[in-house]
Amino acid sequence: MKTVAFHTLGCKVNQYDSEAMLELFEAAGYAPGKFNEKCDVYVINTCTVTGTGDKKSLQAVRRAQRINPAAAIIVCGCLAQRDGEKLLKETGATVVIGNARRNEVVSLLHQAQAENTQICAVTDVTRAAYEPLFITRHEGKTRAVLKIQEGCDRFCAYCIIPYVRGGIRSRAVEDVVREAACLAESGYREVVLTGIHLTSYGRDLKNGHTLLTVIEALHAIPGIERIRLGSLEPVIANEAFACALSKLPKVCPQFHLALQSGCDSVLKRMRRRYDTAAYRESVHALRRYFPDCALTTDVLCGFPGETQEEHAQTVAFCREMGFARMHVFPYSEREGTLAANMPGAVPRHVREDRVRELIALGNQMAEDYRKSQLGTVRKVLFETEKAGKCFGYTMEYMHCEAAGNLIGRTVDVKMTGLSEEGFVGEVCVIL
């Protein structure tokens, strides 16, 4: 039996796409292999959000070629969408696919092999329809990523994603429910809703469906215990949205609100569609209805023209918000974006200094949040086991370890201490 191995870079959407393609290969008779071992086919699902993503994607291609020079190489995803023909020539890949035609991955490979040629199957995604991909499982056995949306039309000044993912495409609610029900029947208890711009779900539909429509539909599926939301824009987190979510007990009180900068002048240059006042009100709305919720965010350091004072405003704003976790990145020039031609480039060593300062603040806020939860009782869905201990996550997405035979179970756990990643807990009652 032939084997296929995947290496996935970047976001949860890529993780979903890779799983869907893997299941297509398995349906065609391939066995899943490990990327660091000899396989017949290697699939590299690339990322191009930053220069680092580009570099790691190409390194993965070269690593696969070293492991088995005779293997077929498939390069797909965002970097492939951006530089398809170039990648085909420079890497010698068998097939290059962008962010469409992934459901044809097996047939394209077989065509290339039968014709003893290379195929670049990158197509324009500007006005593409939603691509019908489907999964029946995901990594682990308790939580699955569920893709419900593709594309973005925000065109923030720094972001290449609208160019490589195309416009807004929303998945039909019926298809989302069908997949979620299948996952529930397979034993998955939590679904993580994801998309390139989740907040825009439904804007391209004519039936009035919104992200809230999807959440309410999933809430009614037996077996699904938790619905976790992917990254949201602050604009969606208003009073009405927060109030509606609070009436759905399966919704996890962990909200990732993308910030990027805590300085209004930088946000304006970034072409973000909110200011710090609007962001603050979104945070307050969520905390009114979910007092102990975990708020997480992304922050971008060193955007063109960012002064030390503007950076200081971001630091102060982040401290005020009291995030449970921050993902901090240095600005990375992306050719083709508006910011790539902006004046006032911030030196790389300054960007890195600012990153380190915000990471330190983020670590302190994360510890403060965890300390605030000590002594509380939280429901933990346990996923893995090692050396007599079980590990899982609270609804706030806090890591927890406890003793007992708990895999696949959701139990009440008292948070009694801090671990390096989260909490040490004691199980209250096992029914």
LOSE-223013 format. One record per residue (C-alpha): residue in one letter; y, z, x. Coordinates in steps of 0.05 Angstrom, whole numbers, padded with zeros to 5 digits, always signed. Each point is the difference from the previous one (the first is absolute). Layout:
# residues N
aYZX...
This chain:
# residues 431
m+00000+00000+00000k+00069-00018+00026t+00050+00055+00010v+00075+00005-00012a+00049+00052+00026f+00072+00014-00022h+00060+00028+00038t+00057+00017-00046l+00071+00015+00022g+00060+00023-00041c+00005+00024-00071k-00045+00021-00056v+00007-00068-00032n-00033-00030+00062q-00055+00053-00006y-00014-00022-00071d+00001-00074+00018s-00050+00011+00057e-00047+00038-00045a+00003-00056-00052m-00015-00052+00053l-00057+00042+00029e-00032+00002-00069l+00005-00076-00004f-00037-00006+00066e-00054+00049-00023a-00009-00040-00064a-00012-00061+00045g-00055+00036+00038y+00037+00030+00059a-00011+00071+00024p+00060+00043+00019g+00005+00015+00075k+00044+00040+00045f+00060-00032+00034n-00017+00028+00069e-00070-00029-00003k-00028-00071+00004c+00006-00035-00067d-00002-00072-00025v+00068+00002-00034y+00062+00041+00014v+00057+00004-00050i+00067+00026+00025n+00048+00018-00057t+00067-00001+00035c+00067+00035-00008t+00069-00026+00020v+00046+00055-00025t+00018+00017+00072g-00009-00030+00069t-00053+00052+00012g-00038-00027-00060d+00001-00070+00029k-00024+00026+00068k-00057+00041-00029s-00022-00058-00044l-00006-00047+00059q-00035+00053+00042a-00052+00007-00055v-00014-00075+00001r-00009+00001+00076r-00045+00061-00004a-00046-00034-00051q-00004-00062+00045r-00020+00043+00060i-00054+00036-00039n-00032-00065-00024p+00030-00065+00026a-00045-00040-00047a+00022+00036-00063a+00042-00031-00055i+00070+00030-00003i+00040+00004-00064v+00073+00021+00004c+00035+00017-00065g+00057+00042-00028c+00074+00003+00014l+00003-00024+00073a-00046-00057-00020q+00046-00018-00058r+00059-00001+00047d-00030-00037+00060g-00062-00035-00027e-00001-00065+00040k+00023+00036+00063l-00056+00052-00006l-00051-00055-00012k+00019-00034+00066e+00012+00062+00042t-00061+00042-00021g-00050-00054-00014a-00018+00033-00066t-00049-00034-00045v+00041+00012-00063v+00071+00026-00011i+00018+00024-00070g+00066+00030-00021n+00012+00041-00062a-00032-00049-00048r-00069-00033-00005r-00033+00064+00025n-00050-00007-00057e-00022-00065+00034v-00012+00034+00068v-00075-00012+00001s+00002-00072-00024l+00056-00017+00050l-00042+00030+00057h-00061-00040-00021q+00041-00063-00005a+00028+00009+00069q-00069+00013+00029a-00031-00059-00036e+00055-00047+00024n+00003+00032+00069t+00075+00008-00005q+00056+00050-00009i+00034+00010-00066c+00071+00026-00013a+00000+00019-00073v+00069+00031-00002t+00037-00021-00063d+00070+00014-00028v+00000+00067-00037t+00072-00004-00025r-00022-00015-00071a-00074+00017+00005a-00038+00031-00058y-00034+00067+00007e-00064-00012+00039p-00062+00025-00036l-00033+00049+00048f-00047+00055-00022i-00034+00060+00033t-00056+00046-00022r+00009+00052+00055h+00045+00022+00057e-00004+00041+00063g-00031+00068-00013k-00032+00018-00066t+00053+00035-00040r+00066-00037+00006a+00015-00075-00007v+00062-00041+00010l+00015-00042-00062k+00047-00059+00011i+00041-00017-00062q+00059-00040+00028e+00017-00051+00054g+00064-00025+00030c+00073+00022+00005d+00068-00031-00016r+00046+00055+00027f+00015-00034+00067c+00023+00062+00036a+00037-00021+00063y-00053+00025+00048c-00063-00020-00037i-00044-00061+00011i-00048+00017-00057p+00032-00042-00056y-00007-00061+00044v-00074+00010+00014r-00023+00032-00065g+00040-00043-00049g+00032+00019-00066i-00020+00053-00051r-00069-00009-00031s-00029+00053-00045r-00073+00008-00017a-00019+00002-00074v-00010+00070-00026e-00068-00019-00028d-00024-00022+00069v+00025+00065+00031v-00036+00041-00053r-00064-00040+00008e-00001+00012+00076a+00018+00074-00007a-00056+00010-00051c-00049-00033+00048l+00023+00046+00056a-00007+00061-00045e-00071-00021-00018s-00015-00004+00075g+00022+00072+00009y+00072-00007+00022r+00043+00056-00027e+00068-00020+00027v+00037-00067+00000v+00061-00014+00042l+00045-00052-00032t+00029-00047+00052g+00040-00063+00005i+00051-00032+00046h+00056+00023-00046l-00033+00045-00051t+00065+00017-00035s+00007-00073-00021y-00066-00001-00037g+00008-00038-00066r+00067-00033+00014d-00034-00068+00000l-00040+00013-00063k+00023-00018-00069n-00036+00055-00038g+00046+00057+00020h-00053+00036+00042t+00026+00045+00055l-00030+00045+00053l-00001+00056-00052t-00043-00045-00045v-00052-00006+00055i+00000+00074+00015e-00009+00018-00074a-00057-00050-00006l-00036+00028+00061h+00010+00071-00026a-00045-00016-00058i-00060-00021+00043p-00057+00051+00000g-00020+00020+00071i+00068-00012+00031e+00027+00069+00017r+00060-00019+00043i+00051-00055+00001r+00041-00002+00063l+00061-00045+00007g+00016-00041+00060s+00070-00010+00028l+00056+00000-00052e+00073-00020+00002p+00047+00057-00020v+00027-00042-00058i-00064+00010-00040a-00001+00076+00006n+00049+00016-00055e-00002+00055-00052a-00040-00041-00051f-00052-00022+00051a-00009+00070+00028c-00006+00030-00070a-00052-00052-00021l-00042+00012+00063s+00002+00076-00012k-00038-00011-00065l-00057-00034+00037p-00040+00055+00036k-00041-00049+00041v+00063-00024+00037c+00002+00030+00069p+00065+00038+00015q+00010-00036+00066f+00055-00052+00000h+00018-00046+00057l+00073-00021-00009a+00022-00050+00053l+00066+00023+00032q+00009-00041+00064s+00068+00033+00014g+00037+00062-00023c+00067-00033+00014d+00035-00041-00054s+00033-00048+00048v-00067-00016+00032l-00034-00008-00067k+00053-00050-00020r-00010-00041+00063m-00075+00004-00012r+00011-00029-00070r-00036+00058-00031r+00016+00006-00074y+00017+00074-00003d+00043+00051+00035t-00014+00071+00021a+00028+00027-00066a-00049-00041-00040y-00057+00019+00046r+00018+00074-00007e-00001-00005-00076s-00069-00033+00002v-00025+00057+00042h+00030+00051-00047a-00030-00035-00060l-00070+00002+00030r+00007+00073+00020r+00024+00020-00069y-00066-00022-00029f-00044+00011+00061p+00029+00062+00034d-00052+00003+00056c-00009-00074+00010a-00006-00029+00070l+00055-00050+00014t-00013-00048+00058t+00042-00057+00028d+00012-00054+00052v+00060+00001+00047l+00022-00057+00045c+00039+00018+00064g+00048-00043+00039f+00019-00053-00051p+00053-00047+00028g+00067+00035+00005e-00028+00069-00014t+00047+00050+00035q-00017+00069+00023e+00039+00028-00059e-00038-00043-00049h-00065+00023+00031a+00024+00072-00006q+00013-00012-00075t-00072-00023-00007v-00026+00062+00035a+00041+00045-00045f-00020-00036-00063c-00074+00003+00017r+00006+00074+00014e+00034+00010-00067m-00056-00038-00036g-00054+00044+00031f-00055-00053+00005a-00072+00020+00004r-00013-00058+00047m+00042-00054+00033h-00022-00065+00032v+00051-00018+00052f+00006-00068+00034p+00048-00034+00049y+00034-00062-00027s-00036-00063+00022e+00034-00068+00001r-00034-00051-00044e+00020-00072+00010g+00021-00031-00066t+00030+00063-00030l+00074+00013-00011a+00001+00059+00047a-00027-00041+00058n+00069-00032+00008m+00041+00062-00013p+00045+00026+00056g-00004+00069+00030a-00072+00003+00023v-00019+00072+00016p-00033+00007+00069r-00074+00011-00004h+00002+00066+00037v+00051+00025-00051r-00044-00022-00057e-00059+00038+00031d+00043+00062+00010r+00020-00001-00073v-00072-00010-00021r-00022+00060+00040e+00055+00043-00031l-00020-00019-00070i-00075+00008+00014a+00014+00071+00024l+00040+00014-00063g-00056-00030-00042n-00052+00043+00033q+00041+00062-00013m+00011-00018-00073a-00075-00015-00008e-00017+00069+00027d+00053+00033-00045y-00031-00035-00060r-00070+00021+00018k+00023+00072+00010s+00032+00000-00068q-00068-00017-00030l-00038+00057+00033g-00032+00046-00051t+00002-00052-00055v-00062-00028-00034r-00008-00075+00002k-00052-00048-00025v-00034-00033+00059l-00042-00063-00004f-00049+00005+00058e-00019-00064+00036t-00035+00014+00067e-00042+00053+00035k-00008+00021+00072a-00031+00060+00034g-00009+00038-00065k+00072-00011-00024c+00024-00047-00054f+00066-00037+00002g+00043-00028-00055y+00069-00006-00029t+00042+00036-00051m+00036-00040-00053e+00061+00006+00044y-00040-00036+00054m-00005+00061+00044h-00062+00002+00044c-00045+00060-00013e-00064+00027+00031a-00047+00050-00032a-00072+00024+00005g-00053-00020-00051n-00039-00059-00028l+00061-00035-00030i-00004-00074+00015g+00023-00042-00059r+00023+00061-00039t+00068+00023-00023v+00007+00075+00004d+00054+00053+00000v+00016+00023+00070k+00047+00055+00023m+00042-00021+00060t-00012+00058+00047g+00021-00028+00068l+00028-00059+00038s-00041-00050+00039e+00025-00053+00048e-00001-00052-00056g+00011+00042-00062f-00034+00061-00029v-00059+00045+00006g-00022+00022-00069e-00048+00045-00038v-00035-00028-00061c+00018+00040-00062v-00056-00018-00049i-00055-00051+00002l-00026-00017-00069
